Amino acid sequence: MKKVYILLADGFELIEALTPVDVLRRGGVDVKTVSITSEKNVMSGQEVLVKADTTLKETDLKDGDMLVLPGGNPGYINLGNSNEVVELIKFYIDNKKFVGAICGAPSILGNHNIALGKRVTCHTSLKELMKNHQYEEKNIVRDDKLITGMGAGQSLAFAFELAETLLELDTINKIKTGMEL
């Protein structure tokens, strides 16, 4: 069974984090939400309190197939300010594991010189931070094992792009049918 970790920091974008949880779990993926603090309760940018499945301190996340970084302000800033998160992203990139980042979260790559030269997208207000990457003003960009999305409005498309990297086409079609897509 494939394993995905979705990192949650205070101020995360609710739809960008929970849409991938929904789609991937429908496909049978073992998805764990992970608070980057010692507290499981994480407040979204929309002031919805979410209880994460685990925390960074409780779980070794290096066994995952994919790491997902939702945006949201200041969620993506909080992710990028965590040395543990930055090191985890580097580990996933260096070990050729999937990394998904949407909205402001791709800026973590830019700010920490991770995945240099890769094709990416992000929220247009942050595109200048991606100067050492090949920024594309597209809704979703996939460059090998790096999947990036532009913003909250692309959350469902982003979630399905993540799913397509892990699941068979038949499973994807069943999910879409069940969701009336």
Beta strands, then each sheet from edge to edge (+ up, - down):
strand 1: 3-8
strand 2: 30-35
strand 3: 41-43
strand 4: 49-51
strand 5: 54-55
strand 6: 66-69
strand 7: 98-102
strand 8: 119-120
strand 9: 134-135
strand 10: 140-143
strand 11: 146-149
sheet 1: 5+ 2+ 1+ 6+ 7+ 11+ 10-
sheet 2: 3+ 4-
sheet 3: 8+ 9+
end
